[in-house]
Each structure stands twice: as structure tokens, then as C-alpha cells.
């Protein structure tokens, strides 16, 4: 199942810079691991914001939920999720 996910990160302004750097490094490591597994299909930064648009390819809504909850920055995120399906007018056979 494909899901379009918008993530907006809102770290506390008074967060210790070392803690913020560690969270960001851990997030990057996990995100890249999920990308190598094919679960985090696409990742785009939203210009001018600490936010991204992503496409996840997971087996179920529960797997998406579990995956998002394990992200180190999850406690500091606002997340919007939309399920995706093929559009009949698409000229592509897949989404790659």
C-alpha cells in the first residue's frame, strides 16, 4: 500500500542543541535504512520549512503507523497521511 505522508517537525526552541543534533542524526539513519528496505519510497524537503513530503510503501495502515511512531522525531511532528492508488489516466505502469 502506498501512502503520501506530510511531516512537519516542530522542535522546542529551548531544546538542547546536542539533543536536537542526536535526534536528527538518528532520524537520518533510520530513514535511510527504511529507504534501503523499500518502505520509505520517496522523500522530498518542503522548501522554506522544516517539513517533508514522503511516500511510504508498506503492507498495511498498521505498519505505517508503527513505522512512523518509531521515528526519533515523531514526538515533535505534525503528520498528515493520505492513502494512494493508481490513477487510470497515468501513462506510467508503476510509480518509480
Secondary structure, DSSP 4 states (H G I P E B T S, - for coil): -EEEEEEEE---TTS-HHHHHHHHHHHHHHHHHHHHHTSEEEEEEPTTSSEEEEEEE-S-HHHHHHHHHTSTTGGGEEEEEEEE---TT-S-SS--
